[in-house]
Amino acid sequence: MPQTVSQTVSETVSDTVSQTVCDPVSQTVCDPEGPRVGAGRRAIVFRVIKTVILNGDDTAMKMLIVRSLTTAALMFLGVCPLLGQAEQTPPPTVRASQVRRDDSAVGSQTGPISGYMDFHLNKPERQDPQLDFHRFVLLFNHSFSERLRFVGEVEIEHGLVEGLEESGELEIEQAYLDFRLKPQVNFRAGMLLAPVGIINERHEPPAFFGVERPFVDTVIIPTTWFDAGAGVHGTLGGGWQYRAYLMAPLDATEITAEDGLAEAKQQGFRSNVRNIAGTGRLEYVGYPGLTVGTSFWRGETSFNFKRVESHVGLIEFDGRYHRGSLGVRGEFAQVYVDGADAINDFQQRTTGINPNIARQMRGFYVEPSVRPLPKLKYDIGAFLRYENFDTQFRMPAGVLPLKQFDRSAWVVGASYYPDPDVVLKIDYTILRNRSALFGSADSLNIGLGWWF
């Protein structure tokens, strides 16, 4: 049966459209035998007109032209948005700089960002209680590659820092680059923690018992002890590891009879390095649950005195052991101040006050502890610590010790861990000294600390 003109055109248009959409995903229109989009659109109109002319029906021609133009317009409207999208959104270009960045990112990574905080309620005997946000600390890490890493630590103490007023402190406690060469020898430089004692390198609140840090790790070992320096560290096999640094020395003008070395740190603030101090630590960690170590420090400290020579030396031993729910730790430290008599004499002549600095200071503590429920998610612990710390242990010839600075302390307390990284602490400190004239105050302390 012969087809009518309208049937012929309809089939032609339908066939043309089915051939024109060549990309079923993006619905892009193209001519199957030629260039994309534009040629296909023109082919529709051309084939429709060609069919009408060959048919030769004048009456149908007018109607068919209207229908053809309508069909072409509808297709044009449907295709234009796709054409606009294809023309206005070119394929994403990959820049060379981006390629290089992605390649370097394989070994370069920032983070994690970590930190710790603690705040305390302290109630000394016969004094008002004080609530203190003691520390807010953030630690930053960045690995430039597998062999080069940056570590930084910024600390705010006592919640507020103001200029020209006695308030809190803002400190950069660590900011160093680690050059990892091989396990036995690695290089480190920048702002470093002195590798002395138990607490100085690991002083986050969940890492030790008691609200406040031990007295020995405050006045004998001046925690937190940090300064500019450089050195090496590594592992020696068999469970032995070491750290050895050259650092800025202590300042003899800040050594006191009461607080020992606590304020003698230069802390990287235009540190005088006319003479360099040496420090190091050797540890054994090869037996499960056991860590034993020894540390030393030695440096010339009299750069602020003319015609006075003084050196400070420190030797320290410590050990930690835990098995099951039981644990014990202990530490011994002794300080030697060579030239203490010359420092006292110089201070007496220049300031009119004799600081009464000892030529030797000594401190030690022992701390048994128990965590009776170590397998529970919500852990608890209890401890008892005895400390003896004497910043007047041995005096220069002709100088009498100040007995109020020969002190001992009993600290008993407990810790509750709602999470392994969060701890609520409470302790009671009984502080005594050897003086018949100066008393000492006991204290109740409550603290909340966490790290992440």
BELRA-V343928 format. One line per field, one symbol per residue. ss: DSSP state (~ for helix, > for strand, _ for the rest). phi: phi as a letter, one per 30 degrees, with the letter a starting at -180 (. if undefined). psi: psi as a letter, one per 30 degrees, with the letter a starting at -180 (. if undefined). Layout:
ss->???
phi->???
psi->???
This chain:
ss->____~~~~~~~~~~~~~~~~>>>____>>>_____>_~~~~~~~~~~~~~~~~~~__~~~~~~~~~~~~~~~~~~~~~~~~~~~~~~~_______~~~~~~~~~____>>___>>>>>>>>>>>_____>>>>>>>>>>>>>>____>>>>>>>>>>___________>>>>>>>>>>>>>>__>>>>>>>>>___________~~~________~~~~~_____>>>>>>>>>>>>__>>>>>>>>>___~~~_>___>_______________>>>>>>>>>_____>>>>>>>>>>>__________>>>>>>>>>>>>>__>>>>>>>>>>>>>_~~~~~~~~~~~~________>>>>>>>>>>>________>>>>>>>>>>>>>>>>________~~~>>>>>>>>>>>>>>__>>>>>>>>>>>>_________>>>>>>>>>_
phi->.ddddddddedddddddddddcbddchdcaddcaddhddddddddddddddddddicdddeddddddddddddddddddeedddddddcdedccdddddddddddeccacjddblababbccbddibddbcbddbbbbcbbbcdadcbbcbbbcbcciiabbdibdadbcbcdbabcccdcaedbbcbakdcdddbidddcbbdeddbdjdcdededbcdcdddcbadlalbalcciijcbbbbbcbdddcddcdbddchcecdddiichddbebcccbabbbcbdceicbbabbbbaadbcdccchbcbbcbbbbbaabbbbiccaabaabbbcccdiddddddddddccibddhdddbbbaaabbdbbbdbdcddccbbbbbbcbbbbdbdbcdeicddcddccbbbcbbabbbcdbecbbccbabcccbbcddccdbcdacbbbbbaba
psi->kkkleeeeeeeeeeeeeffejfjfefhkklkfgalldeeeeeeeeeeeeeeeefegjeefeeeeeeeeeeeeeeeeeeeeeeeeeeefilkkkjleeeeeeeeffegkkkllkaallklkjkilkglklkkkjekjkkkkkkjeaffkkkkkkkkkkgfkkkkgljbakjkjfkilkjjjeleeklkkkbjlkkikaeeefigkeffllkellkeegefejikkjllkalallakglggkllkklklklljffgkleegbgeggkfhgjhkkhekklkllkkkkgfkkfkkklkllkklkghfgkkgkkkkkkkkkklkkkkjbfklkllkkkkkkjkgeeeeeeeeeeefgkjfhklfkkklllkjllkifhfflejlllllkkkkkkjghekllkgkkkjffgjllkkkkalkkjfkfgkkklklkkjkllgkfekalklkkkklklll.
